[in-house]
Amino acid sequence: MNRRLATPLLGLAALALVLPGCAAESSPTPTSSGSASKPAASASASATPSAGATGEATADCLVGEWYMGQDELTAFYQSINEVMAGSGVEFSPVGSATMTMDAAGTYSWAPSTEVTAQVSGVTILVTFGGSMEGTYTATADRITSSPLATSALEVTATIDGVATDPGAISEQIAQAPVGDAAYTCTTDTLTLTSEVAGGSATSVFHRR
């Protein structure tokens, strides 16, 4: 597979990583060293995290710091691989990620992750670090977001060990991490279910 054919797969790898809630909405286009334009913030979350008496999610429950460890990251990518079964693409991740959501309706997303994609004998490695910020709104069972600043987000990529421009990936990253996802939330656990490649993928975070 040549580099031109492999390039779209970089975007797919990015889409999968930030797929802890990829957005369907249009959003600003960041670069690996620039910032997206700043939309006005709005939110329906409130200051006190809580879960309903019956365990049902409320927007208040989202407020706090959430962590996705190696086990949760592996499970998430396994769900991606199941959706993409038969496509010839398989992802394997190493790392973790932290998401912080406040009562004012802003969030930060800090991945520390390497994602390897095996594609018909080609190895694509995408590395994510740093952080990005955005705004979010939430109902009792669904969350959407818009990016604000991506200049601190670090993205590198290689194809078969050769460095390649990650610029195309950044367009997908702008929609991370909770762009448009159904969610459930309890005192300790946040579960996001996102549409990916015609199927759905589930990401699980634990409160810190």
N, C-alpha and C positions, 0 to 999 in steps of 0.2 A: 504493500500500500504506500503510495507516495504522500508527501507532506500535504499536498493540496486536499487529497481525500481525507487525510487524518484530521485536518483542522476543524471541520464541523464537530468532530467527536470531542474536541477540547471543550466546546460550548456545552456539549451534552454532559461531560464530566462535571463542569461547573454547575450546570442545572441540577444535577443529582446532588451535589454537596449542599447547595443552598436550598435545596429541596426540602429541607426541614421547612417547607412552606413556600414554594415558588409562586410568584404572582402571575396572574393572567392580565393584569392591568398594564398599560404602558407606563414607562418610568424613564427618568433621565439616564443618559448614557455616560457612565464614569469611565475613567481609564485607570491603569494601575498606579498612576501618580497624580490623579486629579480629583476634583470634587464634583458631585452632581449639584444641580440647582436646588434651591431650598424651597419646598412647598410649605404652605402654612400648616402648622401642627393642629391636630384636633384629636380628641380621645374621649372614649366613654368609660375608661377605667377610672376607678376611684382610689383613694389613698390607702385603704385598709385591705390587705389580702384576706380572702375568706373563701371557703367552699360552702355550698348550700348544705342545709341540715341533712339532706338525703344524699349528699355526695355529688350533686349536680354542679356543673361548672358555672361560675359567675365571672364577669369581666374583672371584678375586684381581685379575684384569685390570681390573675396574671402578674400582679405587681410583685417584684422580687428578683432574685438572681437564680438562674436556672443553668444546670450543668448537664452536658451530654458526654459520657465517658466512652471508653473504647467499646464496651459491650453494647451500649445503645447505638453507637455509630455503626458497628458491625451489623446489628440487627436491621438498622435503617437501610444500609446498602444491600443487605440480603433481600429486602422487599423490593428494592430497585431492580436487582438482578432477576427476581421472579417476574416482575412486570416485563422485563426485556428479554425473557427466555426465548431462545431461537434467533436472536438478532446477531449473535456472534460477538457481543460486547459483554464483558464482565468486569465489575468494579470491586476493588478491595481497599478499605481505608485503614489508616493508622492515625490515632490522635484523639482529640477531644475538642469541645467547643463550649463557650459560655455565652449565655444571653441574659441581659439585664433589662427589665421593663419597669418603668416608674409610673407613678400615679398621674403624671402630667401628660402621658401619652407618648413618651419617647422611649426608644430602646437602643441598646448597643449589642453588637454581635461580634464575638471574638473567637474565630476558629484557629486552632493550632493543629492542622490536619494535612496529611498527604494522601491523595487518592490515586491509585493506580488503575488504569483501564487497559485490559488486554483485548486487542481488536485484531483478529485474523493474523496473529503473529507479530503485531506491532504493540509496543509498550508505551503508553502515554502516562506520564506522571505529572500531576497538578498539585502544587503545594500552596496552602493558604495560611496566612498569619496576619498579625496586626488586628485591626478592628474597624468597624463601620458603625454609623449611627443613622437612625431614621425615626419616623413617627408611626404610630399605630392607632387603629380604632378597633373596638371589639364589641360584639353583641354577646349574648349569653352562650353562644356556641360557635361563633365564627370570628376570625381575626383577619384584618388586612393591614398592609403597611406601605409606606413610601420611604425611599432612601433620602437622607439629608447630606451626609458627608462620607465619602469613600476614600479620601486621600490617605488615610492611615491603614487601609487594607492592603496587604502584601500578597501578590499572586505571581508565581513563577510556573513555567511549564516546560517539559521536555518531551520529545518524540524520539524513542529509541536512544535516549541519552543525549540528544542534541537539543540545545536550548531553542525555544521558539517564542514568538511574541505572544504574550497572554492577553493582548488588547481585546481580542474577540470574546474572550471569556468574561471580561469585565461587564459586558452588557447583561449577562445572566446574573452576575453577582449583585448588581444593583437592586435586584428584586428579593434579596435575602433579608432575613431568614424566614419571615412569617407573612409573605406577601399576600396569600389568599388561602387560608386553611381552616378546616373545621377543627375544633379543639375540645378537649375535656380537661378539667383542672381540678385537682384535689389539693389538700394541704401540702402534700409532698411531691406530687407528680403532675407534669404537664404533657399531654399527648396531642400532637399535631398530625392531621391527616391531609395530605396534599395530593393533587392530581399530577401525575408524572407519566409522560409518554403513553397516554391513553388508559392508564391504570391509576392506582393509588399507592402511596407509600406512607408509612407511619413512622414518626420520630418521637422518641420519648426523652424527656428531660426530668431531672430531679432537682428539687429546691435545695439551695445551699443555705 
